[in-house]
Amino acid sequence: MATENPRWGHRRIHGELTRLGHQISASTMWNILNRAGIDPTPRRSGPTWKQFLTAQAEHIVAVDFLHVDTANLTRQHALIMLKHGSRRAHLLGATTNPTGPWTAQAARNFLMNTDTGTDMRKLKFLIRARGGQFTDAFDTVFADAGLRVIKSPPQAPKANAHCERIIGTLRRELLDRVLILNEQHLRRTLTRYLAHYNTARPHRGMGQLSPSQAETTSPPTPIDLADHRVHRRAILGGLINEYRIAS
């Protein structure tokens, strides 16, 4: 309990054990923690970064760039945003020249777009890398929306692990398997894939439900597939398949 709840002192843990029906004196509780090398007072070390991300997931979004080399050897850059709580991903824009002004404008465009379904009132933190594309103007856009911008440490991809994971997913499931022609093609391809990602792709972190399922419905009622027909729909020219129970 002391490890799982760093701010609990020996009196708080003693109360929890008493509530559970385990009779033990507070002094004995103090001695147990002391012998275990744990400070019996509640001023132990704070939460780890992983614990912070888990506890604040509903209030965190993260952004990062990925790059793609096109068929004519032009490098394209795409700015991806991920909501930690819902695992919904959004494309903020694609360009060959991700300058500071472009990145700030992409942020403004996202906040003005009412079709994203993002309730900014629930968000408190934005995690971003320290790349030169993320300028003070970019931070100000989100600060004006009430978010605190957290910069990940240099050369520490685990600090923005959720974004790193979706970028890896995009490469494995999409970008390593399709030849991108230009900026417009990249934008269309990512938009279509992210629609699949948000509405049909199961996520282990959400009980194998898609983000849209986890947000709006309870887990599907178990069925016997022998009694139903399953329809397959090809996505992105058959690169990915989606499956649905026929109505």
C-alpha positions as CSV (number, residue, x, y, z in Angstrom):
1,M,0.0,0.0,0.0
2,A,2.8,2.4,0.8
3,T,4.4,1.7,-2.6
4,E,1.2,2.1,-4.5
5,N,0.2,5.3,-2.6
6,P,3.3,7.4,-2.0
7,R,1.4,10.1,0.0
8,W,0.0,7.7,2.5
9,G,1.6,7.7,5.9
10,H,1.6,4.9,8.5
11,R,-1.6,6.3,10.1
12,R,-3.4,6.3,6.7
13,I,-2.3,2.7,6.0
14,H,-3.3,1.7,9.5
15,G,-6.7,3.1,8.9
16,E,-7.0,1.2,5.6
17,L,-6.1,-2.1,7.2
18,T,-8.5,-1.4,10.1
19,R,-11.3,-0.7,7.5
20,L,-10.5,-4.1,5.9
21,G,-10.9,-5.8,9.3
22,H,-7.2,-6.4,10.1
23,Q,-6.6,-5.3,13.7
24,I,-3.1,-3.9,14.1
25,S,-1.7,-1.0,16.2
26,A,-0.4,2.1,14.6
27,S,3.0,1.7,16.3
28,T,3.3,-1.8,14.8
29,M,2.4,-0.4,11.4
30,W,5.2,2.2,11.8
31,N,7.7,-0.5,12.7
32,I,6.7,-2.6,9.7
33,L,7.3,0.2,7.3
34,N,10.5,1.2,9.0
35,R,12.0,-2.3,8.8
36,A,11.0,-2.5,5.2
37,G,13.1,0.6,4.5
38,I,10.0,2.7,3.7
39,D,9.6,6.2,5.2
40,P,6.6,5.9,7.5
41,T,5.7,9.5,6.8
42,P,3.7,10.5,3.7
43,R,6.6,12.6,2.2
44,R,8.1,9.8,0.1
45,S,9.1,10.2,-3.5
46,G,6.5,11.5,-5.9
47,P,4.8,9.6,-8.7
48,T,6.9,8.3,-11.6
49,W,6.4,9.7,-15.1
50,K,4.5,6.6,-16.0
51,Q,2.2,6.9,-13.0
52,F,1.7,10.6,-13.8
53,L,0.7,9.8,-17.4
54,T,-1.7,7.1,-16.3
55,A,-3.3,9.2,-13.6
56,Q,-3.7,12.2,-15.9
57,A,-4.4,10.4,-19.2
58,E,-7.9,12.0,-19.6
59,H,-6.3,15.4,-19.5
60,I,-3.2,14.9,-21.7
61,V,-2.6,15.3,-25.4
62,A,0.7,14.8,-27.1
63,V,2.1,15.9,-30.5
64,D,5.0,14.9,-32.6
65,F,6.3,14.9,-36.2
66,L,6.9,11.9,-38.5
67,H,8.6,12.1,-41.8
68,V,8.0,10.2,-45.1
69,D,10.1,10.1,-48.2
70,T,7.9,10.2,-51.3
71,A,8.4,8.5,-54.7
72,N,10.2,11.4,-56.1
73,L,12.5,11.5,-53.0
74,T,10.9,14.6,-51.4
75,R,10.7,14.4,-47.7
76,Q,7.2,15.1,-46.3
77,H,6.5,15.9,-42.6
78,A,3.2,15.2,-40.8
79,L,2.2,16.5,-37.4
80,I,0.2,14.0,-35.4
81,M,-1.7,14.6,-32.2
82,L,-2.8,11.8,-29.8
83,K,-5.2,12.0,-26.8
84,H,-3.9,9.8,-24.1
85,G,-7.3,9.0,-22.5
86,S,-9.3,8.0,-25.5
87,R,-6.3,7.0,-27.8
88,R,-7.9,9.1,-30.6
89,A,-5.4,10.4,-33.1
90,H,-5.6,13.4,-35.3
91,L,-3.6,14.7,-38.3
92,L,-2.8,18.4,-37.7
93,G,-1.2,18.9,-41.1
94,A,1.4,17.8,-43.7
95,T,4.1,19.8,-45.3
96,T,7.5,19.7,-46.9
97,N,8.8,22.6,-44.8
98,P,7.6,22.3,-41.1
99,T,8.7,25.8,-39.9
100,G,7.7,27.4,-36.7
101,P,4.9,29.6,-38.2
102,W,3.5,26.6,-40.1
103,T,3.4,24.5,-36.9
104,A,1.7,27.3,-34.9
105,Q,-0.9,27.8,-37.7
106,A,-1.6,24.0,-37.8
107,A,-2.3,24.2,-34.0
108,R,-4.7,27.2,-34.6
109,N,-6.5,25.3,-37.4
110,F,-7.0,22.3,-35.2
111,L,-8.4,24.3,-32.3
112,M,-10.8,26.1,-34.7
113,N,-12.0,22.9,-36.3
114,T,-15.2,21.8,-34.5
115,D,-15.4,18.5,-36.3
116,T,-12.6,16.9,-34.3
117,G,-14.9,16.4,-31.3
118,T,-12.2,17.6,-28.9
119,D,-13.4,19.2,-25.7
120,M,-10.5,21.5,-24.8
121,R,-12.1,22.2,-21.3
122,K,-11.1,18.6,-20.2
123,L,-7.5,18.9,-21.3
124,K,-4.8,20.3,-19.1
125,F,-1.4,19.2,-20.5
126,L,0.3,19.1,-23.9
127,I,3.5,17.0,-24.3
128,R,5.8,17.9,-27.1
129,A,9.4,17.4,-28.2
130,R,12.0,20.1,-28.3
131,G,12.3,20.4,-32.0
132,G,12.8,23.8,-33.6
133,Q,9.4,23.6,-35.2
134,F,7.7,24.0,-31.8
135,T,8.2,27.7,-31.1
136,D,6.9,30.0,-28.4
137,A,4.0,30.9,-30.8
138,F,3.0,27.2,-30.9
139,D,3.0,27.0,-27.1
140,T,1.0,30.2,-26.8
141,V,-1.8,28.8,-29.0
142,F,-2.4,25.9,-26.5
143,A,-1.6,28.0,-23.5
144,D,-4.5,30.4,-24.5
145,A,-6.7,27.3,-24.7
146,G,-5.9,26.5,-21.0
147,L,-3.2,23.8,-21.5
148,R,0.2,23.7,-19.8
149,V,2.9,22.7,-22.3
150,I,5.4,20.1,-21.1
151,K,8.6,19.7,-23.1
152,S,10.1,16.2,-23.2
153,P,13.8,16.0,-22.2
154,P,16.4,15.9,-25.0
155,Q,16.9,12.5,-26.5
156,A,14.3,10.9,-24.3
157,P,11.6,9.3,-26.6
158,K,10.0,7.5,-23.6
159,A,8.9,10.8,-22.2
160,N,6.5,11.0,-25.2
161,A,6.0,7.3,-25.4
162,H,2.4,7.3,-26.5
163,C,3.2,9.5,-29.6
164,E,6.2,7.4,-30.4
165,R,4.0,4.3,-30.3
166,I,1.4,5.6,-32.7
167,I,4.2,6.8,-35.1
168,G,5.6,3.3,-35.0
169,T,2.2,1.9,-35.7
170,L,1.7,4.2,-38.6
171,R,5.0,3.1,-40.1
172,R,4.5,-0.7,-39.6
173,E,0.8,-0.8,-40.7
174,L,0.8,1.9,-43.3
175,L,3.8,4.0,-44.4
176,D,6.2,1.0,-44.8
177,R,3.7,-0.7,-47.1
178,V,2.5,2.1,-49.4
179,L,4.4,4.4,-51.8
180,I,3.5,8.0,-51.1
181,L,3.5,10.3,-54.2
182,N,3.2,13.8,-52.8
183,E,1.8,15.9,-49.9
184,Q,-1.8,15.6,-51.0
185,H,-1.5,11.8,-51.2
186,L,0.1,11.7,-47.8
187,R,-2.6,13.8,-46.3
188,R,-5.4,11.6,-47.8
189,T,-3.7,8.4,-46.8
190,L,-3.1,9.4,-43.2
191,T,-6.6,10.8,-42.9
192,R,-8.2,7.6,-44.1
193,Y,-6.0,5.4,-41.9
194,L,-6.6,7.5,-38.8
195,A,-10.4,7.2,-39.3
196,H,-9.8,3.4,-39.2
197,Y,-7.5,3.8,-36.2
198,N,-10.2,5.8,-34.2
199,T,-13.3,3.8,-35.1
200,A,-12.3,0.2,-36.0
201,R,-8.8,-0.7,-34.8
202,P,-8.8,-2.5,-31.4
203,H,-6.4,-1.2,-28.7
204,R,-4.9,-3.3,-26.0
205,G,-4.9,-0.3,-23.6
206,M,-8.7,0.0,-24.0
207,G,-9.7,-3.6,-23.5
208,Q,-9.4,-4.5,-27.2
209,L,-12.1,-1.9,-28.1
210,S,-11.7,0.8,-30.6
211,P,-11.6,4.4,-29.3
212,S,-15.1,5.1,-30.5
213,Q,-16.4,1.9,-28.9
214,A,-14.8,2.7,-25.6
215,E,-16.2,6.2,-25.6
216,T,-19.8,5.5,-26.5
217,T,-20.7,1.9,-25.8
218,S,-20.2,-1.0,-23.4
219,P,-18.2,-4.0,-24.6
220,P,-20.1,-5.9,-27.3
221,T,-22.4,-8.7,-26.3
222,P,-20.6,-12.1,-26.9
223,I,-22.0,-13.9,-30.0
224,D,-21.6,-17.2,-31.7
225,L,-20.0,-16.4,-35.1
226,A,-21.5,-19.6,-36.5
227,D,-24.9,-17.8,-36.3
228,H,-23.9,-14.6,-38.0
229,R,-22.4,-13.4,-41.2
230,V,-19.2,-11.2,-41.0
231,H,-18.7,-8.6,-43.7
232,R,-15.2,-7.6,-44.7
233,R,-14.5,-4.1,-46.0
234,A,-11.2,-3.3,-47.7
235,I,-9.5,0.0,-46.6
236,L,-6.8,1.8,-48.6
237,G,-7.1,-0.5,-51.6
238,G,-7.0,-3.6,-49.5
239,L,-4.0,-2.7,-47.4
240,I,-6.1,-3.0,-44.3
241,N,-9.4,-4.9,-43.7
242,E,-12.2,-4.0,-41.4
243,Y,-14.8,-6.6,-40.2
244,R,-18.4,-6.0,-39.1
245,I,-21.3,-8.3,-38.1
246,A,-23.9,-8.1,-40.8
247,S,-27.2,-6.6,-39.7
